[in-house]
Amino acid sequence: MSLFGYPGRVTHYHHAKDDWGRPLPPTTRVLDAKVVEEQKIIKNARGEEVQVNGEIHLEGAHPISFDDYFMYLNAIGAEVRYDVEHYEIRKFIGTDDVKKVIVYAQ
């Protein structure tokens, strides 16, 4: 659990896949999140360096795919769309319980 809470709210558009592997229409969920708006370079799952524009920290386990995107209303009132570039699943030490999911987005 976060010490300072998750003050932001994001809308998560999750694309599930059908039996043929095609994306279905997105389902939406409004989630509490900590959004860090900063540009940095990270390594993705293939080892390539990619530039991301933000991090979205979600408490607990959440299904994420690379077809998903997030909508966020920032402090100046602009609505920002974040597409998933990479994500990490953080677990509690010594267990399989998911602590949080960090989404690196562009």
Legacy VTK file of the C-alpha trace (Angstrom):
# vtk DataFile Version 3.0
C-alpha trace
ASCII
DATASET POLYDATA
POINTS 106 float
0.000 0.000 0.000
1.276 3.455 -0.856
2.250 5.734 1.998
0.855 8.851 0.311
-2.097 7.280 -1.510
-2.992 7.389 -5.155
-4.503 10.841 -5.712
-5.078 10.627 -9.464
-7.835 8.885 -11.370
-7.345 7.259 -14.757
-9.770 5.567 -17.112
-8.359 2.229 -18.269
-9.516 0.999 -21.686
-8.730 -2.733 -21.719
-8.847 -4.726 -24.953
-9.493 -8.426 -24.404
-9.045 -10.886 -27.269
-11.521 -13.358 -28.735
-10.864 -17.032 -29.511
-9.174 -16.070 -32.790
-6.800 -13.576 -31.156
-8.595 -10.488 -32.451
-9.142 -7.554 -30.073
-12.674 -7.059 -28.756
-14.179 -3.609 -28.103
-12.592 -2.061 -25.014
-14.045 -2.298 -21.539
-13.520 0.729 -19.331
-12.713 1.031 -15.648
-11.974 4.114 -13.587
-9.030 3.441 -11.280
-7.137 5.286 -8.557
-3.571 5.809 -9.731
-0.418 7.767 -9.167
0.573 9.388 -12.457
4.110 10.689 -12.925
4.323 12.930 -15.971
7.967 12.994 -17.021
9.970 11.959 -20.033
12.616 9.303 -19.661
14.231 6.459 -21.559
13.623 2.875 -20.422
14.341 -0.591 -21.797
11.280 -2.522 -22.924
10.760 -6.298 -22.797
12.756 -6.787 -26.021
15.749 -4.845 -24.624
15.179 -1.814 -26.863
15.485 1.682 -25.481
12.189 3.582 -25.768
11.198 7.060 -24.663
8.142 7.264 -22.418
6.147 10.303 -21.341
4.707 9.017 -18.093
4.355 6.320 -15.475
1.042 5.082 -14.123
1.230 3.291 -10.762
-1.770 1.042 -10.046
-2.164 -0.632 -6.673
-2.901 -4.366 -6.815
-3.205 -6.754 -9.754
-4.683 -5.448 -13.020
-4.823 -7.074 -16.466
-2.728 -5.040 -18.905
-2.054 -5.615 -22.604
-0.171 -3.598 -25.191
-3.460 -2.755 -26.957
-4.703 -0.934 -23.830
-4.640 2.793 -23.229
-5.328 5.158 -20.341
-7.036 8.562 -20.271
-5.935 11.026 -17.588
-7.081 14.546 -16.722
-3.949 16.349 -15.547
-3.544 19.321 -13.196
-4.018 21.959 -15.906
-7.223 20.370 -17.152
-5.870 18.754 -20.315
-6.973 15.215 -21.086
-3.951 13.048 -21.889
-4.022 9.653 -23.614
-1.318 7.204 -22.579
-0.594 4.154 -24.759
1.164 1.229 -23.074
4.845 0.865 -24.049
5.999 -1.402 -21.209
4.756 -2.549 -17.817
6.195 -4.083 -14.656
4.495 -6.191 -12.023
5.912 -5.627 -8.532
5.334 -8.300 -5.876
5.757 -8.385 -2.115
9.109 -9.928 -1.149
8.938 -13.702 -0.825
5.339 -14.055 -2.030
3.347 -14.188 -5.246
1.002 -11.423 -4.065
1.033 -8.460 -6.461
1.888 -5.190 -4.779
1.409 -2.878 -7.761
1.597 -2.595 -11.523
3.672 0.154 -13.121
2.709 1.095 -16.668
5.215 3.029 -18.756
3.275 4.935 -21.369
3.735 7.196 -24.336
LINES 1 107
106 0 1 2 3 4 5 6 7 8 9 10 11 12 13 14 15 16 17 18 19 20 21 22 23 24 25 26 27 28 29 30 31 32 33 34 35 36 37 38 39 40 41 42 43 44 45 46 47 48 49 50 51 52 53 54 55 56 57 58 59 60 61 62 63 64 65 66 67 68 69 70 71 72 73 74 75 76 77 78 79 80 81 82 83 84 85 86 87 88 89 90 91 92 93 94 95 96 97 98 99 100 101 102 103 104 105
